[in-house]
Amino acid sequence: MCNMNYTYSITSKGQITIPKAFRKQLGLDKLGKATLQINDNNEIIITAPKSLSEVRALLNNPSFKDSTSEKEQAIGAQLAKKYDVT
């Protein structure tokens, strides 16, 4: 990972523009939503959206130990049907 710095302006609506080089490195050029977090050092961490293949892999191999509720199972079935995951 290369260490890039960028000085930015904040708009009156509290918005900033993520530079193209940053977006390219993070894979933020595709549609989706990025996740923002603030760590213990008050630094913002941006995580790129997962690709459809990554989401499918998560659905096929869940890493959580709790059993899914009926509602979650119904949502999963609808998503699988919508995206033809079999």
N, CA and C atoms as a LAMMPS dump frame, in Angstrom:
ITEM: TIMESTEP
0
ITEM: NUMBER OF ATOMS
258
ITEM: BOX BOUNDS ff ff ff
-5.0000000000000000e+02 5.0000000000000000e+02
-5.0000000000000000e+02 5.0000000000000000e+02
-5.0000000000000000e+02 5.0000000000000000e+02
ITEM: ATOMS id mol type element x y z
1 1 1 N 0.863 -1.179 0
2 1 2 C 0 0 0
3 1 3 C 0.899 1.229 0
4 2 1 N 0.656 2.144 -0.899
5 2 2 C 1.473 3.349 -0.927
6 2 3 C 0.838 4.407 -0.031
7 3 1 N 1.673 5.269 0.514
8 3 2 C 1.206 6.29 1.436
9 3 3 C 0.919 7.562 0.653
10 4 1 N -0.35 7.845 0.394
11 4 2 C -0.745 9.043 -0.343
12 4 3 C -1.374 10.028 0.631
13 5 1 N -1.104 11.283 0.42
14 5 2 C -1.712 12.341 1.218
15 5 3 C -2.504 13.254 0.301
16 6 1 N -3.568 13.799 0.811
17 6 2 C -4.43 14.682 0.033
18 6 3 C -5.022 15.711 0.974
19 7 1 N -4.879 16.975 0.63
20 7 2 C -5.518 18.041 1.386
21 7 3 C -6.831 18.346 0.687
22 8 1 N -7.908 18.365 1.432
23 8 2 C -9.227 18.505 0.839
24 8 3 C -9.985 19.669 1.437
25 9 1 N -10.994 20.094 0.71
26 9 2 C -11.908 21.134 1.198
27 9 3 C -13.22 20.467 1.562
28 10 1 N -13.855 20.969 2.585
29 10 2 C -15.161 20.462 2.999
30 10 3 C -16.204 21.469 2.523
31 11 1 N -17.218 20.986 1.811
32 11 2 C -18.27 21.861 1.309
33 11 3 C -19.198 22.276 2.443
34 12 1 N -20.099 23.189 2.15
35 12 2 C -21.067 23.635 3.156
36 12 3 C -21.997 22.504 3.588
37 13 1 N -22.094 21.456 2.776
38 13 2 C -22.911 20.289 3.121
39 13 3 C -22.091 19.204 3.825
40 14 1 N -20.808 19.503 4.133
41 14 2 C -19.966 18.541 4.826
42 14 3 C -19.406 17.464 3.917
43 15 1 N -19.338 17.713 2.631
44 15 2 C -18.875 16.707 1.682
45 15 3 C -17.432 16.966 1.265
46 16 1 N -16.727 15.866 0.945
47 16 2 C -15.398 15.969 0.359
48 16 3 C -15.38 15.105 -0.898
49 17 1 N -14.442 15.377 -1.778
50 17 2 C -14.272 14.565 -2.971
51 17 3 C -13.085 13.641 -2.755
52 18 1 N -13.272 12.356 -3.008
53 18 2 C -12.173 11.404 -2.908
54 18 3 C -11.418 11.461 -4.236
55 19 1 N -10.128 11.742 -4.214
56 19 2 C -9.362 11.86 -5.452
57 19 3 C -9.411 10.577 -6.285
58 20 1 N -9.291 10.735 -7.594
59 20 2 C -9.382 9.615 -8.523
60 20 3 C -8.361 8.524 -8.191
61 21 1 N -7.135 8.9 -7.848
62 21 2 C -6.105 7.905 -7.53
63 21 3 C -6.509 7.064 -6.321
64 22 1 N -7.127 7.692 -5.314
65 22 2 C -7.597 6.97 -4.138
66 22 3 C -8.725 6.021 -4.529
67 23 1 N -9.691 6.539 -5.306
68 23 2 C -10.833 5.703 -5.719
69 23 3 C -10.356 4.504 -6.512
70 24 1 N -9.384 4.72 -7.391
71 24 2 C -8.864 3.628 -8.213
72 24 3 C -8.196 2.571 -7.335
73 25 1 N -7.359 3 -6.399
74 25 2 C -6.656 2.06 -5.523
75 25 3 C -7.632 1.273 -4.651
76 26 1 N -8.705 1.921 -4.193
77 26 2 C -9.685 1.264 -3.324
78 26 3 C -10.765 0.515 -4.087
79 27 1 N -10.792 0.652 -5.408
80 27 2 C -11.842 -0.005 -6.181
81 27 3 C -13.186 0.673 -6.023
82 28 1 N -13.181 1.983 -5.802
83 28 2 C -14.428 2.727 -5.608
84 28 3 C -14.98 3.265 -6.91
85 29 1 N -14.505 2.755 -8.043
86 29 2 C -14.999 3.213 -9.327
87 29 3 C -16.264 2.471 -9.753
88 30 1 N -16.64 1.432 -9.018
89 30 2 C -17.845 0.686 -9.36
90 30 3 C -19.009 1.168 -8.497
91 31 1 N -20.212 0.841 -8.929
92 31 2 C -21.392 1.234 -8.166
93 31 3 C -21.45 0.478 -6.847
94 32 1 N -22.018 1.096 -5.878
95 32 2 C -22.148 0.469 -4.575
96 32 3 C -21.964 1.499 -3.491
97 33 1 N -21.892 1.023 -2.292
98 33 2 C -21.719 1.91 -1.152
99 33 3 C -20.437 1.531 -0.438
100 34 1 N -19.657 2.525 -0.092
101 34 2 C -18.449 2.299 0.687
102 34 3 C -18.811 2.407 2.164
103 35 1 N -18.036 1.754 2.987
104 35 2 C -18.228 1.816 4.429
105 35 3 C -17.174 2.747 5.013
106 36 1 N -17.607 3.652 5.884
107 36 2 C -16.694 4.559 6.572
108 36 3 C -16.681 4.217 8.048
109 37 1 N -15.482 4.179 8.628
110 37 2 C -15.328 3.937 10.056
111 37 3 C -14.321 4.937 10.607
112 38 1 N -14.415 5.223 11.88
113 38 2 C -13.405 6.027 12.565
114 38 3 C -12.724 5.105 13.57
115 39 1 N -11.388 5.021 13.477
116 39 2 C -10.67 4.143 14.399
117 39 3 C -10.32 4.887 15.689
118 40 1 N -9.58 4.225 16.57
119 40 2 C -9.235 4.807 17.874
120 40 3 C -8.335 6.04 17.759
121 41 1 N -7.693 6.215 16.609
122 41 2 C -6.827 7.374 16.387
123 41 3 C -7.56 8.504 15.674
124 42 1 N -8.893 8.424 15.614
125 42 2 C -9.731 9.402 14.902
126 42 3 C -9.376 9.514 13.428
127 43 1 N -8.99 8.386 12.833
128 43 2 C -8.716 8.316 11.404
129 43 3 C -9.912 7.672 10.717
130 44 1 N -10.222 8.162 9.531
131 44 2 C -11.336 7.603 8.77
132 44 3 C -10.82 6.442 7.929
133 45 1 N -11.5 5.329 8.017
134 45 2 C -11.167 4.146 7.23
135 45 3 C -12.289 3.939 6.223
136 46 1 N -11.93 3.862 4.943
137 46 2 C -12.904 3.658 3.873
138 46 3 C -12.728 2.245 3.334
139 47 1 N -13.81 1.491 3.316
140 47 2 C -13.799 0.138 2.781
141 47 3 C -14.666 0.108 1.532
142 48 1 N -14.104 -0.407 0.449
143 48 2 C -14.818 -0.474 -0.821
144 48 3 C -15.976 -1.462 -0.734
145 49 1 N -16.994 -1.272 -1.582
146 49 2 C -18.121 -2.219 -1.593
147 49 3 C -17.669 -3.587 -2.083
148 50 1 N -18.334 -4.604 -1.607
149 50 2 C -18.023 -5.963 -2.038
150 50 3 C -18.615 -6.207 -3.424
151 51 1 N -17.912 -7.01 -4.206
152 51 2 C -18.416 -7.386 -5.524
153 51 3 C -19.517 -8.432 -5.345
154 52 1 N -20.294 -8.649 -6.383
155 52 2 C -21.368 -9.634 -6.317
156 52 3 C -20.806 -11.031 -6.037
157 53 1 N -19.652 -11.348 -6.605
158 53 2 C -19.062 -12.671 -6.363
159 53 3 C -18.621 -12.814 -4.902
160 54 1 N -18.142 -11.72 -4.285
161 54 2 C -17.775 -11.769 -2.87
162 54 3 C -19.012 -11.962 -2
163 55 1 N -20.114 -11.307 -2.347
164 55 2 C -21.363 -11.457 -1.595
165 55 3 C -21.875 -12.879 -1.73
166 56 1 N -21.821 -13.431 -2.938
167 56 2 C -22.255 -14.821 -3.147
168 56 3 C -21.431 -15.779 -2.295
169 57 1 N -20.124 -15.547 -2.234
170 57 2 C -19.26 -16.415 -1.434
171 57 3 C -19.637 -16.326 0.039
172 58 1 N -19.949 -15.132 0.516
173 58 2 C -20.38 -14.976 1.908
174 58 3 C -21.691 -15.697 2.17
175 59 1 N -22.614 -15.621 1.213
176 59 2 C -23.895 -16.295 1.378
177 59 3 C -23.729 -17.81 1.392
178 60 1 N -22.795 -18.305 0.598
179 60 2 C -22.571 -19.751 0.519
180 60 3 C -21.761 -20.278 1.693
181 61 1 N -20.933 -19.424 2.295
182 61 2 C -20.069 -19.833 3.398
183 61 3 C -20.15 -18.827 4.54
184 62 1 N -21.272 -18.75 5.239
185 62 2 C -21.383 -17.771 6.318
186 62 3 C -20.353 -18.042 7.412
187 63 1 N -19.82 -16.964 7.99
188 63 2 C -18.786 -17.118 9.016
189 63 3 C -19.338 -16.945 10.427
190 64 1 N -20.62 -16.645 10.548
191 64 2 C -21.198 -16.444 11.873
192 64 3 C -21.713 -17.762 12.436
193 65 1 N -21.807 -17.826 13.759
194 65 2 C -22.19 -19.07 14.417
195 65 3 C -23.656 -19.116 14.813
196 66 1 N -24.314 -17.969 14.874
197 66 2 C -25.723 -17.95 15.244
198 66 3 C -26.567 -18.504 14.107
199 67 1 N -27.646 -19.185 14.458
200 67 2 C -28.536 -19.68 13.421
201 67 3 C -29.355 -18.512 12.866
202 68 1 N -29.75 -18.633 11.623
203 68 2 C -30.514 -17.564 10.986
204 68 3 C -31.981 -17.656 11.371
205 69 1 N -32.607 -16.499 11.471
206 69 2 C -34.027 -16.456 11.789
207 69 3 C -34.83 -16.784 10.535
208 70 1 N -36.109 -17.022 10.707
209 70 2 C -36.978 -17.292 9.559
210 70 3 C -36.994 -16.096 8.613
211 71 1 N -37.016 -14.892 9.184
212 71 2 C -37.019 -13.675 8.371
213 71 3 C -35.736 -13.585 7.542
214 72 1 N -34.583 -13.862 8.179
215 72 2 C -33.308 -13.818 7.456
216 72 3 C -33.256 -14.881 6.362
217 73 1 N -33.806 -16.057 6.654
218 73 2 C -33.841 -17.121 5.648
219 73 3 C -34.71 -16.715 4.466
220 74 1 N -35.838 -16.064 4.737
221 74 2 C -36.73 -15.618 3.663
222 74 3 C -36.048 -14.548 2.81
223 75 1 N -35.345 -13.624 3.459
224 75 2 C -34.62 -12.584 2.722
225 75 3 C -33.536 -13.226 1.859
226 76 1 N -32.799 -14.174 2.434
227 76 2 C -31.753 -14.871 1.682
228 76 3 C -32.314 -15.613 0.48
229 77 1 N -33.461 -16.261 0.665
230 77 2 C -34.084 -16.98 -0.444
231 77 3 C -34.496 -16.025 -1.559
232 78 1 N -35.044 -14.864 -1.18
233 78 2 C -35.445 -13.873 -2.186
234 78 3 C -34.236 -13.321 -2.933
235 79 1 N -33.158 -13.052 -2.212
236 79 2 C -31.936 -12.558 -2.861
237 79 3 C -31.36 -13.612 -3.807
238 80 1 N -31.338 -14.87 -3.351
239 80 2 C -30.827 -15.952 -4.184
240 80 3 C -31.659 -16.085 -5.45
241 81 1 N -32.972 -15.958 -5.311
242 81 2 C -33.866 -16.047 -6.465
243 81 3 C -33.624 -14.865 -7.412
244 82 1 N -33.522 -13.682 -6.837
245 82 2 C -33.339 -12.469 -7.653
246 82 3 C -32.03 -12.531 -8.441
247 83 1 N -30.962 -13.009 -7.804
248 83 2 C -29.66 -13.041 -8.464
249 83 3 C -29.298 -14.423 -8.99
250 84 1 N -30.278 -15.327 -9.02
251 84 2 C -30.124 -16.665 -9.574
252 84 3 C -28.919 -17.399 -8.981
253 85 1 N -28.845 -17.417 -7.656
254 85 2 C -27.781 -18.132 -6.959
255 85 3 C -28.309 -19.516 -6.622
256 86 1 N -27.735 -20.51 -7.211
257 86 2 C -28.165 -21.878 -6.93
258 86 3 C -27.001 -22.77 -6.582
